[in-house]
Amino acid sequence: MSTILQNINDSSTGHSQRIHVKGAAEMVINKCTHYLDEHGDRVELTEQLKNTIVTDVIEKYAMNAMRTFGFAYQDLAENQGGPAHDNMSDDEQFYEVEKTGLTLIGAIGVSSVIRQESPYVVSQCKEAGIRVRMITGDNKISAKVVAKI
């Protein structure tokens, strides 16, 4: 999900628009080329650091049954991705301006509480011979942890 902000005064491109992107942390990070460090400075995001963030942050959150979200932005150049910045990429899943060149702001883990009645209902279904399947768009690791609960 993304939002384009108007009237940005501190844009690095001189154009007054900036896109903010939120989504699955591992997907957002893969679209980033830079990150904001602890001083707020924009720094190159290497593949090694991306891998470290995935294993040391995202996967740890996921192992604790947390959903992970990444947040990033990009200052847009005039007509980047079309006059309204809304040209779709070839795969038609993302806008061109969402595909690469983002600056990672951060990643968070959100804990979802499992309903108290869920384990009982699942066990009742199994006893009745119903094969229970969980369908989720969550991180594969967090989905496995939740399924075991």
Disulfide bonds with the S-S distance in Angstrom:
none
